[in-house]
Amino acid sequence: MPDSPPSPPVSYLDGLNEAQREAVEATEGPVLVLAGAGTGKTRVLIARLVHILSQGKARPWEVLAVTFTNKAAGEMKERASRLLAGTADDWWVGTFHSMGARILRANAEAVGLGSDFTILDDDDQVRLVKQLLKDRRIDEKRWPARAVAGVIQRWKDLGLAPGQVPADEDSEAADGQALEVYSDYQKRLKELNAADFGDLLLHCLTLFRGHPEILAKY
């Protein structure tokens, strides 16, 4: 890979107002941009990314740009590539979950998965929880599988693996067996070499907390 920074056209600064340009050109320390919908935040972010690269502050593979949707990530890559007259294929630009999946596939064995693990969608998750409720003879009419799956996902959103759920976070769902179902669920996912969307973030936390060499790498 070449060490010299790309040379974009000056046009990436065209059309920015004074405040936007100030945000784009601030390359030392954090920058917080607060603005309403449709006011050009994404444009500012793309211009700032291009500015950082064009000034040699970072190389493309040293930049992490995270968005909430695949559409926004695709737009950022396409527009930045066009401004830099290059490609963004190896850049770290994507959603939180796509970034998590990328990290996880490269280090899957450290969390007991194969790199070819499958990713379950919402319906797959509910079907698996439904089977686990049946195995524990929990009445699904009283405790619907989708509701129990929601409890599990909430714990994952909090960054809590089964062994990390504190007593005051335990749930009365599933006849008070929600935590046990969660543990069963995670074991079953590993047996299936699978992960759900919550795992794409939770497993990364596990990697970084338990493997300092992996954390240092990223």
Beta strands, then each sheet from edge to edge (+ up, - down):
strand 1: 64-67
strand 2: 92-95
strand 3: 118-119
strand 4: 194-195
sheet 1: 1+ 2+
sheet 2: 3+ 4+
end
